[in-house]
Amino acid sequence: MNKVELLKKLLNSSRGNLFSLEIPTTKESEKKIQEMLGILEAEKRIKLREYVQREYSVYIHGIIKYASE
């Protein structure tokens, strides 16, 4: 999964501008997902409200920012 695929998943799982998504992961992909979420936040495309690491998945909840600055 790359940054573009993650953003598409977030857009598909959103209602309005809120998103909620659970992604099945392994230990290696957890770190990659954290990095991609950090990049999307730095680019001001999303605002992460909640990030929960579970045993075999990651739950993320937040806001998608549509307006560019």
CHARMM-style PDB file with segment names, atoms N, HN, CA, C and O in Angstrom:
ATOM      1  N   MET     1       0.849  -1.166   0.000  1.00  0.00      PROA
ATOM      2  CA  MET     1       0.000   0.000   0.000  1.00  0.00      PROA
ATOM      3  C   MET     1       0.898   1.232   0.000  1.00  0.00      PROA
ATOM      4  O   MET     1       1.891   1.300   0.724  1.00  0.00      PROA
ATOM      5  N   ASN     2       0.527   2.197  -0.824  1.00  0.00      PROA
ATOM      6  HN  ASN     2      -0.279   2.143  -1.412  1.00  0.00      PROA
ATOM      7  CA  ASN     2       1.269   3.456  -0.831  1.00  0.00      PROA
ATOM      8  C   ASN     2       0.343   4.588  -0.394  1.00  0.00      PROA
ATOM      9  O   ASN     2      -0.815   4.359  -0.047  1.00  0.00      PROA
ATOM     10  N   LYS     3       0.869   5.808  -0.415  1.00  0.00      PROA
ATOM     11  HN  LYS     3       1.811   5.994  -0.697  1.00  0.00      PROA
ATOM     12  CA  LYS     3       0.137   6.966   0.084  1.00  0.00      PROA
ATOM     13  C   LYS     3      -1.154   7.213  -0.709  1.00  0.00      PROA
ATOM     14  O   LYS     3      -2.185   7.548  -0.127  1.00  0.00      PROA
ATOM     15  N   VAL     4      -1.097   7.052  -2.012  1.00  0.00      PROA
ATOM     16  HN  VAL     4      -0.260   6.780  -2.486  1.00  0.00      PROA
ATOM     17  CA  VAL     4      -2.263   7.298  -2.867  1.00  0.00      PROA
ATOM     18  C   VAL     4      -3.356   6.264  -2.586  1.00  0.00      PROA
ATOM     19  O   VAL     4      -4.534   6.612  -2.497  1.00  0.00      PROA
ATOM     20  N   GLU     5      -2.966   4.998  -2.447  1.00  0.00      PROA
ATOM     21  HN  GLU     5      -2.009   4.716  -2.520  1.00  0.00      PROA
ATOM     22  CA  GLU     5      -3.947   3.949  -2.147  1.00  0.00      PROA
ATOM     23  C   GLU     5      -4.597   4.185  -0.790  1.00  0.00      PROA
ATOM     24  O   GLU     5      -5.803   3.990  -0.638  1.00  0.00      PROA
ATOM     25  N   LEU     6      -3.806   4.603   0.202  1.00  0.00      PROA
ATOM     26  HN  LEU     6      -2.827   4.761   0.079  1.00  0.00      PROA
ATOM     27  CA  LEU     6      -4.348   4.889   1.525  1.00  0.00      PROA
ATOM     28  C   LEU     6      -5.331   6.048   1.460  1.00  0.00      PROA
ATOM     29  O   LEU     6      -6.398   5.982   2.070  1.00  0.00      PROA
ATOM     30  N   LEU     7      -4.994   7.106   0.734  1.00  0.00      PROA
ATOM     31  HN  LEU     7      -4.127   7.160   0.239  1.00  0.00      PROA
ATOM     32  CA  LEU     7      -5.893   8.248   0.607  1.00  0.00      PROA
ATOM     33  C   LEU     7      -7.185   7.845  -0.089  1.00  0.00      PROA
ATOM     34  O   LEU     7      -8.257   8.307   0.303  1.00  0.00      PROA
ATOM     35  N   LYS     8      -7.115   6.991  -1.117  1.00  0.00      PROA
ATOM     36  HN  LYS     8      -6.244   6.616  -1.436  1.00  0.00      PROA
ATOM     37  CA  LYS     8      -8.327   6.509  -1.788  1.00  0.00      PROA
ATOM     38  C   LYS     8      -9.196   5.707  -0.841  1.00  0.00      PROA
ATOM     39  O   LYS     8     -10.419   5.852  -0.856  1.00  0.00      PROA
ATOM     40  N   LYS     9      -8.585   4.856  -0.009  1.00  0.00      PROA
ATOM     41  HN  LYS     9      -7.592   4.739   0.003  1.00  0.00      PROA
ATOM     42  CA  LYS     9      -9.352   4.091   0.982  1.00  0.00      PROA
ATOM     43  C   LYS     9     -10.046   5.022   1.963  1.00  0.00      PROA
ATOM     44  O   LYS     9     -11.196   4.794   2.338  1.00  0.00      PROA
ATOM     45  N   LEU    10      -9.344   6.071   2.378  1.00  0.00      PROA
ATOM     46  HN  LEU    10      -8.410   6.256   2.073  1.00  0.00      PROA
ATOM     47  CA  LEU    10      -9.937   7.032   3.301  1.00  0.00      PROA
ATOM     48  C   LEU    10     -11.109   7.756   2.653  1.00  0.00      PROA
ATOM     49  O   LEU    10     -12.145   7.952   3.287  1.00  0.00      PROA
ATOM     50  N   LEU    11     -10.953   8.150   1.400  1.00  0.00      PROA
ATOM     51  HN  LEU    11     -10.111   7.991   0.885  1.00  0.00      PROA
ATOM     52  CA  LEU    11     -12.034   8.836   0.688  1.00  0.00      PROA
ATOM     53  C   LEU    11     -13.244   7.926   0.507  1.00  0.00      PROA
ATOM     54  O   LEU    11     -14.383   8.380   0.617  1.00  0.00      PROA
ATOM     55  N   ASN    12     -13.005   6.644   0.230  1.00  0.00      PROA
ATOM     56  HN  ASN    12     -12.080   6.275   0.140  1.00  0.00      PROA
ATOM     57  CA  ASN    12     -14.103   5.695   0.049  1.00  0.00      PROA
ATOM     58  C   ASN    12     -14.807   5.353   1.354  1.00  0.00      PROA
ATOM     59  O   ASN    12     -15.980   4.978   1.344  1.00  0.00      PROA
ATOM     60  N   SER    13     -14.109   5.476   2.470  1.00  0.00      PROA
ATOM     61  HN  SER    13     -13.157   5.780   2.478  1.00  0.00      PROA
ATOM     62  CA  SER    13     -14.707   5.130   3.758  1.00  0.00      PROA
ATOM     63  C   SER    13     -15.258   6.354   4.486  1.00  0.00      PROA
ATOM     64  O   SER    13     -15.625   6.264   5.657  1.00  0.00      PROA
ATOM     65  N   SER    14     -15.319   7.479   3.812  1.00  0.00      PROA
ATOM     66  HN  SER    14     -15.021   7.552   2.861  1.00  0.00      PROA
ATOM     67  CA  SER    14     -15.743   8.709   4.482  1.00  0.00      PROA
ATOM     68  C   SER    14     -17.236   8.959   4.312  1.00  0.00      PROA
ATOM     69  O   SER    14     -17.867   8.524   3.350  1.00  0.00      PROA
ATOM     70  N   ARG    15     -17.767   9.679   5.291  1.00  0.00      PROA
ATOM     71  HN  ARG    15     -17.254  10.033   6.073  1.00  0.00      PROA
ATOM     72  CA  ARG    15     -19.132  10.202   5.228  1.00  0.00      PROA
ATOM     73  C   ARG    15     -18.990  11.700   5.378  1.00  0.00      PROA
ATOM     74  O   ARG    15     -18.649  12.198   6.451  1.00  0.00      PROA
ATOM     75  N   GLY    16     -19.248  12.404   4.314  1.00  0.00      PROA
ATOM     76  HN  GLY    16     -19.525  12.000   3.442  1.00  0.00      PROA
ATOM     77  CA  GLY    16     -18.969  13.830   4.337  1.00  0.00      PROA
ATOM     78  C   GLY    16     -17.469  14.016   4.363  1.00  0.00      PROA
ATOM     79  O   GLY    16     -16.769  13.573   3.452  1.00  0.00      PROA
ATOM     80  N   ASN    17     -16.971  14.665   5.394  1.00  0.00      PROA
ATOM     81  HN  ASN    17     -17.539  15.025   6.134  1.00  0.00      PROA
ATOM     82  CA  ASN    17     -15.524  14.810   5.495  1.00  0.00      PROA
ATOM     83  C   ASN    17     -14.938  14.005   6.655  1.00  0.00      PROA
ATOM     84  O   ASN    17     -13.750  14.141   6.948  1.00  0.00      PROA
ATOM     85  N   LEU    18     -15.742  13.168   7.326  1.00  0.00      PROA
ATOM     86  HN  LEU    18     -16.707  13.057   7.089  1.00  0.00      PROA
ATOM     87  CA  LEU    18     -15.249  12.297   8.391  1.00  0.00      PROA
ATOM     88  C   LEU    18     -14.970  10.908   7.837  1.00  0.00      PROA
ATOM     89  O   LEU    18     -15.727  10.395   7.012  1.00  0.00      PROA
ATOM     90  N   PHE    19     -13.885  10.309   8.292  1.00  0.00      PROA
ATOM     91  HN  PHE    19     -13.271  10.726   8.962  1.00  0.00      PROA
ATOM     92  CA  PHE    19     -13.597   8.946   7.859  1.00  0.00      PROA
ATOM     93  C   PHE    19     -13.336   8.064   9.065  1.00  0.00      PROA
ATOM     94  O   PHE    19     -12.906   8.530  10.121  1.00  0.00      PROA
ATOM     95  N   SER    20     -13.603   6.798   8.884  1.00  0.00      PROA
ATOM     96  HN  SER    20     -13.952   6.420   8.027  1.00  0.00      PROA
ATOM     97  CA  SER    20     -13.356   5.785   9.901  1.00  0.00      PROA
ATOM     98  C   SER    20     -12.990   4.515   9.155  1.00  0.00      PROA
ATOM     99  O   SER    20     -13.749   4.047   8.306  1.00  0.00      PROA
ATOM    100  N   LEU    21     -11.815   3.949   9.473  1.00  0.00      PROA
ATOM    101  HN  LEU    21     -11.198   4.329  10.162  1.00  0.00      PROA
ATOM    102  CA  LEU    21     -11.315   2.827   8.690  1.00  0.00      PROA
ATOM    103  C   LEU    21     -10.500   1.900   9.575  1.00  0.00      PROA
ATOM    104  O   LEU    21      -9.725   2.352  10.418  1.00  0.00      PROA
ATOM    105  N   GLU    22     -10.682   0.599   9.376  1.00  0.00      PROA
ATOM    106  HN  GLU    22     -11.312   0.232   8.692  1.00  0.00      PROA
ATOM    107  CA  GLU    22      -9.859  -0.397  10.048  1.00  0.00      PROA
ATOM    108  C   GLU    22      -9.091  -1.147   8.972  1.00  0.00      PROA
ATOM    109  O   GLU    22      -9.682  -1.706   8.048  1.00  0.00      PROA
ATOM    110  N   ILE    23      -7.768  -1.152   9.100  1.00  0.00      PROA
ATOM    111  HN  ILE    23      -7.288  -0.697   9.850  1.00  0.00      PROA
ATOM    112  CA  ILE    23      -6.891  -1.748   8.096  1.00  0.00      PROA
ATOM    113  C   ILE    23      -6.180  -2.947   8.707  1.00  0.00      PROA
ATOM    114  O   ILE    23      -5.487  -2.802   9.714  1.00  0.00      PROA
ATOM    115  N   PRO    24      -6.339  -4.135   8.114  1.00  0.00      PROA
ATOM    116  CA  PRO    24      -5.573  -5.290   8.604  1.00  0.00      PROA
ATOM    117  C   PRO    24      -4.076  -5.070   8.339  1.00  0.00      PROA
ATOM    118  O   PRO    24      -3.689  -4.633   7.256  1.00  0.00      PROA
ATOM    119  N   THR    25      -3.241  -5.379   9.344  1.00  0.00      PROA
ATOM    120  HN  THR    25      -3.556  -5.734  10.224  1.00  0.00      PROA
ATOM    121  CA  THR    25      -1.814  -5.088   9.215  1.00  0.00      PROA
ATOM    122  C   THR    25      -0.948  -6.194   9.786  1.00  0.00      PROA
ATOM    123  O   THR    25      -1.414  -7.105  10.471  1.00  0.00      PROA
ATOM    124  N   THR    26       0.322  -6.074   9.476  1.00  0.00      PROA
ATOM    125  HN  THR    26       0.700  -5.334   8.919  1.00  0.00      PROA
ATOM    126  CA  THR    26       1.371  -6.849  10.133  1.00  0.00      PROA
ATOM    127  C   THR    26       2.255  -5.833  10.843  1.00  0.00      PROA
ATOM    128  O   THR    26       2.044  -4.628  10.699  1.00  0.00      PROA
ATOM    129  N   LYS    27       3.225  -6.288  11.595  1.00  0.00      PROA
ATOM    130  HN  LYS    27       3.396  -7.266  11.712  1.00  0.00      PROA
ATOM    131  CA  LYS    27       4.112  -5.361  12.316  1.00  0.00      PROA
ATOM    132  C   LYS    27       4.868  -4.448  11.362  1.00  0.00      PROA
ATOM    133  O   LYS    27       5.067  -3.269  11.656  1.00  0.00      PROA
ATOM    134  N   GLU    28       5.294  -4.989  10.214  1.00  0.00      PROA
ATOM    135  HN  GLU    28       5.132  -5.947   9.976  1.00  0.00      PROA
ATOM    136  CA  GLU    28       6.050  -4.188   9.251  1.00  0.00      PROA
ATOM    137  C   GLU    28       5.173  -3.121   8.600  1.00  0.00      PROA
ATOM    138  O   GLU    28       5.601  -1.980   8.426  1.00  0.00      PROA
ATOM    139  N   SER    29       3.949  -3.495   8.243  1.00  0.00      PROA
ATOM    140  HN  SER    29       3.601  -4.421   8.385  1.00  0.00      PROA
ATOM    141  CA  SER    29       3.083  -2.540   7.552  1.00  0.00      PROA
ATOM    142  C   SER    29       2.522  -1.485   8.506  1.00  0.00      PROA
ATOM    143  O   SER    29       2.122  -0.412   8.053  1.00  0.00      PROA
ATOM    144  N   GLU    30       2.480  -1.755   9.811  1.00  0.00      PROA
ATOM    145  HN  GLU    30       2.805  -2.626  10.179  1.00  0.00      PROA
ATOM    146  CA  GLU    30       2.028  -0.752  10.778  1.00  0.00      PROA
ATOM    147  C   GLU    30       2.903   0.487  10.721  1.00  0.00      PROA
ATOM    148  O   GLU    30       2.392   1.607  10.710  1.00  0.00      PROA
ATOM    149  N   LYS    31       4.204   0.300  10.686  1.00  0.00      PROA
ATOM    150  HN  LYS    31       4.618  -0.610  10.694  1.00  0.00      PROA
ATOM    151  CA  LYS    31       5.134   1.426  10.640  1.00  0.00      PROA
ATOM    152  C   LYS    31       4.966   2.218   9.348  1.00  0.00      PROA
ATOM    153  O   LYS    31       5.015   3.448   9.355  1.00  0.00      PROA
ATOM    154  N   LYS    32       4.769   1.508   8.243  1.00  0.00      PROA
ATOM    155  HN  LYS    32       4.729   0.509   8.237  1.00  0.00      PROA
ATOM    156  CA  LYS    32       4.589   2.162   6.948  1.00  0.00      PROA
ATOM    157  C   LYS    32       3.296   2.984   6.943  1.00  0.00      PROA
ATOM    158  O   LYS    32       3.268   4.096   6.416  1.00  0.00      PROA
ATOM    159  N   ILE    33       2.242   2.443   7.522  1.00  0.00      PROA
ATOM    160  HN  ILE    33       2.265   1.540   7.950  1.00  0.00      PROA
ATOM    161  CA  ILE    33       0.971   3.169   7.594  1.00  0.00      PROA
ATOM    162  C   ILE    33       1.129   4.422   8.454  1.00  0.00      PROA
ATOM    163  O   ILE    33       0.613   5.481   8.099  1.00  0.00      PROA
ATOM    164  N   GLN    34       1.836   4.313   9.580  1.00  0.00      PROA
ATOM    165  HN  GLN    34       2.255   3.452   9.869  1.00  0.00      PROA
ATOM    166  CA  GLN    34       2.078   5.483  10.421  1.00  0.00      PROA
ATOM    167  C   GLN    34       2.831   6.562   9.659  1.00  0.00      PROA
ATOM    168  O   GLN    34       2.508   7.744   9.778  1.00  0.00      PROA
ATOM    169  N   GLU    35       3.827   6.169   8.880  1.00  0.00      PROA
ATOM    170  HN  GLU    35       4.089   5.209   8.783  1.00  0.00      PROA
ATOM    171  CA  GLU    35       4.595   7.131   8.091  1.00  0.00      PROA
ATOM    172  C   GLU    35       3.707   7.813   7.051  1.00  0.00      PROA
ATOM    173  O   GLU    35       3.769   9.031   6.880  1.00  0.00      PROA
ATOM    174  N   MET    36       2.881   7.028   6.358  1.00  0.00      PROA
ATOM    175  HN  MET    36       2.830   6.039   6.497  1.00  0.00      PROA
ATOM    176  CA  MET    36       2.004   7.594   5.332  1.00  0.00      PROA
ATOM    177  C   MET    36       0.972   8.537   5.945  1.00  0.00      PROA
ATOM    178  O   MET    36       0.675   9.586   5.374  1.00  0.00      PROA
ATOM    179  N   LEU    37       0.424   8.170   7.106  1.00  0.00      PROA
ATOM    180  HN  LEU    37       0.666   7.317   7.570  1.00  0.00      PROA
ATOM    181  CA  LEU    37      -0.522   9.054   7.780  1.00  0.00      PROA
ATOM    182  C   LEU    37       0.161  10.351   8.196  1.00  0.00      PROA
ATOM    183  O   LEU    37      -0.433  11.425   8.100  1.00  0.00      PROA
ATOM    184  N   GLY    38       1.399  10.257   8.654  1.00  0.00      PROA
ATOM    185  HN  GLY    38       1.882   9.385   8.731  1.00  0.00      PROA
ATOM    186  CA  GLY    38       2.161  11.454   9.012  1.00  0.00      PROA
ATOM    187  C   GLY    38       2.379  12.365   7.812  1.00  0.00      PROA
ATOM    188  O   GLY    38       2.280  13.587   7.924  1.00  0.00      PROA
ATOM    189  N   ILE    39       2.675  11.767   6.667  1.00  0.00      PROA
ATOM    190  HN  ILE    39       2.756  10.774   6.576  1.00  0.00      PROA
ATOM    191  CA  ILE    39       2.871  12.556   5.443  1.00  0.00      PROA
ATOM    192  C   ILE    39       1.568  13.233   5.035  1.00  0.00      PROA
ATOM    193  O   ILE    39       1.570  14.413   4.686  1.00  0.00      PROA
ATOM    194  N   LEU    40       0.447  12.496   5.076  1.00  0.00      PROA
ATOM    195  HN  LEU    40       0.446  11.537   5.360  1.00  0.00      PROA
ATOM    196  CA  LEU    40      -0.842  13.080   4.702  1.00  0.00      PROA
ATOM    197  C   LEU    40      -1.233  14.204   5.660  1.00  0.00      PROA
ATOM    198  O   LEU    40      -1.834  15.192   5.239  1.00  0.00      PROA
ATOM    199  N   GLU    41      -0.899  14.063   6.938  1.00  0.00      PROA
ATOM    200  HN  GLU    41      -0.411  13.260   7.280  1.00  0.00      PROA
ATOM    201  CA  GLU    41      -1.170  15.144   7.891  1.00  0.00      PROA
ATOM    202  C   GLU    41      -0.277  16.349   7.624  1.00  0.00      PROA
ATOM    203  O   GLU    41      -0.736  17.488   7.703  1.00  0.00      PROA
ATOM    204  N   ALA    42       0.992  16.111   7.309  1.00  0.00      PROA
ATOM    205  HN  ALA    42       1.365  15.186   7.245  1.00  0.00      PROA
ATOM    206  CA  ALA    42       1.916  17.206   7.010  1.00  0.00      PROA
ATOM    207  C   ALA    42       1.496  17.961   5.756  1.00  0.00      PROA
ATOM    208  O   ALA    42       1.673  19.176   5.665  1.00  0.00      PROA
ATOM    209  N   GLU    43       0.936  17.231   4.787  1.00  0.00      PROA
ATOM    210  HN  GLU    43       0.792  16.245   4.861  1.00  0.00      PROA
ATOM    211  CA  GLU    43       0.441  17.860   3.559  1.00  0.00      PROA
ATOM    212  C   GLU    43      -0.920  18.520   3.775  1.00  0.00      PROA
ATOM    213  O   GLU    43      -1.466  19.128   2.854  1.00  0.00      PROA
ATOM    214  N   LYS    44      -1.467  18.404   4.977  1.00  0.00      PROA
ATOM    215  HN  LYS    44      -1.023  17.910   5.724  1.00  0.00      PROA
ATOM    216  CA  LYS    44      -2.766  18.966   5.366  1.00  0.00      PROA
ATOM    217  C   LYS    44      -3.904  18.408   4.528  1.00  0.00      PROA
ATOM    218  O   LYS    44      -4.846  19.128   4.198  1.00  0.00      PROA
ATOM    219  N   ARG    45      -3.821  17.124   4.183  1.00  0.00      PROA
ATOM    220  HN  ARG    45      -3.055  16.539   4.451  1.00  0.00      PROA
ATOM    221  CA  ARG    45      -4.915  16.457   3.486  1.00  0.00      PROA
ATOM    222  C   ARG    45      -5.892  15.821   4.459  1.00  0.00      PROA
ATOM    223  O   ARG    45      -7.080  15.690   4.163  1.00  0.00      PROA
ATOM    224  N   ILE    46      -5.382  15.421   5.637  1.00  0.00      PROA
ATOM    225  HN  ILE    46      -4.418  15.527   5.878  1.00  0.00      PROA
ATOM    226  CA  ILE    46      -6.234  14.821   6.666  1.00  0.00      PROA
ATOM    227  C   ILE    46      -5.853  15.388   8.027  1.00  0.00      PROA
ATOM    228  O   ILE    46      -4.774  15.951   8.211  1.00  0.00      PROA
ATOM    229  N   LYS    47      -6.772  15.222   8.974  1.00  0.00      PROA
ATOM    230  HN  LYS    47      -7.648  14.765   8.824  1.00  0.00      PROA
ATOM    231  CA  LYS    47      -6.468  15.496  10.379  1.00  0.00      PROA
ATOM    232  C   LYS    47      -6.886  14.238  11.137  1.00  0.00      PROA
ATOM    233  O   LYS    47      -8.059  13.862  11.144  1.00  0.00      PROA
ATOM    234  N   LEU    48      -5.932  13.612  11.759  1.00  0.00      PROA
ATOM    235  HN  LEU    48      -4.980  13.918  11.754  1.00  0.00      PROA
ATOM    236  CA  LEU    48      -6.170  12.363  12.462  1.00  0.00      PROA
ATOM    237  C   LEU    48      -6.701  12.656  13.856  1.00  0.00      PROA
ATOM    238  O   LEU    48      -6.082  13.404  14.611  1.00  0.00      PROA
ATOM    239  N   ARG    49      -7.846  12.070  14.203  1.00  0.00      PROA
ATOM    240  HN  ARG    49      -8.349  11.462  13.589  1.00  0.00      PROA
ATOM    241  CA  ARG    49      -8.420  12.229  15.533  1.00  0.00      PROA
ATOM    242  C   ARG    49      -8.074  11.064  16.437  1.00  0.00      PROA
ATOM    243  O   ARG    49      -7.833  11.236  17.632  1.00  0.00      PROA
ATOM    244  N   GLU    50      -8.053   9.860  15.846  1.00  0.00      PROA
ATOM    245  HN  GLU    50      -8.249   9.720  14.875  1.00  0.00      PROA
ATOM    246  CA  GLU    50      -7.830   8.666  16.653  1.00  0.00      PROA
ATOM    247  C   GLU    50      -7.024   7.648  15.850  1.00  0.00      PROA
ATOM    248  O   GLU    50      -7.280   7.421  14.668  1.00  0.00      PROA
ATOM    249  N   TYR    51      -6.051   7.047  16.514  1.00  0.00      PROA
ATOM    250  HN  TYR    51      -5.842   7.231  17.474  1.00  0.00      PROA
ATOM    251  CA  TYR    51      -5.233   5.993  15.924  1.00  0.00      PROA
ATOM    252  C   TYR    51      -5.098   4.918  16.985  1.00  0.00      PROA
ATOM    253  O   TYR    51      -4.497   5.144  18.035  1.00  0.00      PROA
ATOM    254  N   VAL    52      -5.663   3.734  16.706  1.00  0.00      PROA
ATOM    255  HN  VAL    52      -6.151   3.551  15.852  1.00  0.00      PROA
ATOM    256  CA  VAL    52      -5.643   2.646  17.680  1.00  0.00      PROA
ATOM    257  C   VAL    52      -4.976   1.437  17.048  1.00  0.00      PROA
ATOM    258  O   VAL    52      -5.432   0.926  16.025  1.00  0.00      PROA
ATOM    259  N   GLN    53      -3.879   0.981  17.673  1.00  0.00      PROA
ATOM    260  HN  GLN    53      -3.509   1.397  18.504  1.00  0.00      PROA
ATOM    261  CA  GLN    53      -3.216  -0.232  17.206  1.00  0.00      PROA
ATOM    262  C   GLN    53      -3.865  -1.417  17.893  1.00  0.00      PROA
ATOM    263  O   GLN    53      -3.909  -1.491  19.121  1.00  0.00      PROA
ATOM    264  N   ARG    54      -4.359  -2.328  17.104  1.00  0.00      PROA
ATOM    265  HN  ARG    54      -4.323  -2.268  16.106  1.00  0.00      PROA
ATOM    266  CA  ARG    54      -4.910  -3.561  17.631  1.00  0.00      PROA
ATOM    267  C   ARG    54      -3.959  -4.689  17.265  1.00  0.00      PROA
ATOM    268  O   ARG    54      -2.952  -4.461  16.595  1.00  0.00      PROA
ATOM    269  N   GLU    55      -4.269  -5.889  17.695  1.00  0.00      PROA
ATOM    270  HN  GLU    55      -5.088  -6.074  18.239  1.00  0.00      PROA
ATOM    271  CA  GLU    55      -3.346  -7.001  17.489  1.00  0.00      PROA
ATOM    272  C   GLU    55      -3.056  -7.259  16.013  1.00  0.00      PROA
ATOM    273  O   GLU    55      -1.899  -7.432  15.631  1.00  0.00      PROA
ATOM    274  N   TYR    56      -4.087  -7.284  15.187  1.00  0.00      PROA
ATOM    275  HN  TYR    56      -5.028  -7.143  15.496  1.00  0.00      PROA
ATOM    276  CA  TYR    56      -3.902  -7.588  13.761  1.00  0.00      PROA
ATOM    277  C   TYR    56      -4.439  -6.509  12.841  1.00  0.00      PROA
ATOM    278  O   TYR    56      -4.602  -6.747  11.645  1.00  0.00      PROA
ATOM    279  N   SER    57      -4.718  -5.328  13.374  1.00  0.00      PROA
ATOM    280  HN  SER    57      -4.585  -5.135  14.346  1.00  0.00      PROA
ATOM    281  CA  SER    57      -5.248  -4.253  12.535  1.00  0.00      PROA
ATOM    282  C   SER    57      -4.936  -2.900  13.172  1.00  0.00      PROA
ATOM    283  O   SER    57      -4.463  -2.806  14.304  1.00  0.00      PROA
ATOM    284  N   VAL    58      -5.222  -1.864  12.394  1.00  0.00      PROA
ATOM    285  HN  VAL    58      -5.606  -1.940  11.474  1.00  0.00      PROA
ATOM    286  CA  VAL    58      -5.080  -0.482  12.852  1.00  0.00      PROA
ATOM    287  C   VAL    58      -6.404   0.206  12.571  1.00  0.00      PROA
ATOM    288  O   VAL    58      -6.929   0.125  11.460  1.00  0.00      PROA
ATOM    289  N   TYR    59      -6.945   0.886  13.579  1.00  0.00      PROA
ATOM    290  HN  TYR    59      -6.519   0.952  14.481  1.00  0.00      PROA
ATOM    291  CA  TYR    59      -8.183   1.648  13.419  1.00  0.00      PROA
ATOM    292  C   TYR    59      -7.822   3.118  13.377  1.00  0.00      PROA
ATOM    293  O   TYR    59      -7.134   3.622  14.265  1.00  0.00      PROA
ATOM    294  N   ILE    60      -8.287   3.811  12.338  1.00  0.00      PROA
ATOM    295  HN  ILE    60      -8.846   3.401  11.617  1.00  0.00      PROA
ATOM    296  CA  ILE    60      -8.025   5.243  12.233  1.00  0.00      PROA
ATOM    297  C   ILE    60      -9.342   5.987  12.022  1.00  0.00      PROA
ATOM    298  O   ILE    60     -10.252   5.500  11.351  1.00  0.00      PROA
ATOM    299  N   HSD    61      -9.416   7.164  12.606  1.00  0.00      PROA
ATOM    300  HN  HSD    61      -8.677   7.559  13.151  1.00  0.00      PROA
ATOM    301  CA  HSD    61     -10.608   7.994  12.536  1.00  0.00      PROA
ATOM    302  C   HSD    61     -10.143   9.438  12.432  1.00  0.00      PROA
ATOM    303  O   HSD    61      -9.226   9.848  13.144  1.00  0.00      PROA
ATOM    304  N   GLY    62     -10.763  10.206  11.556  1.00  0.00      PROA
ATOM    305  HN  GLY    62     -11.508   9.873  10.978  1.00  0.00      PROA
ATOM    306  CA  GLY    62     -10.339  11.587  11.413  1.00  0.00      PROA
ATOM    307  C   GLY    62     -11.174  12.374  10.421  1.00  0.00      PROA
ATOM    308  O   GLY    62     -12.301  12.008  10.088  1.00  0.00      PROA
ATOM    309  N   ILE    63     -10.586  13.462   9.963  1.00  0.00      PROA
ATOM    310  HN  ILE    63      -9.671  13.760  10.233  1.00  0.00      PROA
ATOM    311  CA  ILE    63     -11.261  14.405   9.065  1.00  0.00      PROA
ATOM    312  C   ILE    63     -10.446  14.542   7.784  1.00  0.00      PROA
ATOM    313  O   ILE    63      -9.224  14.685   7.822  1.00  0.00      PROA
ATOM    314  N   ILE    64     -11.144  14.497   6.649  1.00  0.00      PROA
ATOM    315  HN  ILE    64     -12.137  14.382   6.619  1.00  0.00      PROA
ATOM    316  CA  ILE    64     -10.506  14.746   5.356  1.00  0.00      PROA
ATOM    317  C   ILE    64     -10.670  16.224   5.045  1.00  0.00      PROA
ATOM    318  O   ILE    64     -11.782  16.750   5.089  1.00  0.00      PROA
ATOM    319  N   LYS    65      -9.578  16.891   4.735  1.00  0.00      PROA
ATOM    320  HN  LYS    65      -8.675  16.464   4.699  1.00  0.00      PROA
ATOM    321  CA  LYS    65      -9.610  18.307   4.398  1.00  0.00      PROA
ATOM    322  C   LYS    65      -9.652  18.438   2.879  1.00  0.00      PROA
ATOM    323  O   LYS    65      -8.727  18.014   2.186  1.00  0.00      PROA
ATOM    324  N   TYR    66     -10.728  19.027   2.370  1.00  0.00      PROA
ATOM    325  HN  TYR    66     -11.479  19.372   2.933  1.00  0.00      PROA
ATOM    326  CA  TYR    66     -10.886  19.169   0.927  1.00  0.00      PROA
ATOM    327  C   TYR    66     -10.274  20.455   0.399  1.00  0.00      PROA
ATOM    328  O   TYR    66      -9.740  20.467  -0.710  1.00  0.00      PROA
ATOM    329  N   ALA    67     -10.337  21.526   1.157  1.00  0.00      PROA
ATOM    330  HN  ALA    67     -10.771  21.516   2.058  1.00  0.00      PROA
ATOM    331  CA  ALA    67      -9.848  22.825   0.684  1.00  0.00      PROA
ATOM    332  C   ALA    67      -8.328  22.869   0.753  1.00  0.00      PROA
ATOM    333  O   ALA    67      -7.730  22.454   1.746  1.00  0.00      PROA
ATOM    334  N   SER    68      -7.719  23.366  -0.289  1.00  0.00      PROA
ATOM    335  HN  SER    68      -8.204  23.703  -1.096  1.00  0.00      PROA
ATOM    336  CA  SER    68      -6.268  23.533  -0.272  1.00  0.00      PROA
ATOM    337  C   SER    68      -5.951  24.952   0.171  1.00  0.00      PROA
ATOM    338  O   SER    68      -6.723  25.879  -0.069  1.00  0.00      PROA
ATOM    339  N   GLU    69      -4.823  25.104   0.809  1.00  0.00      PROA
ATOM    340  HN  GLU    69      -4.195  24.351   1.004  1.00  0.00      PROA
ATOM    341  CA  GLU    69      -4.434  26.420   1.323  1.00  0.00      PROA
ATOM    342  C   GLU    69      -3.481  27.111   0.389  1.00  0.00      PROA
ATOM    343  OT1 GLU    69      -3.050  28.230   0.664  1.00  0.00      PROA
TER     344      GLU     69
END
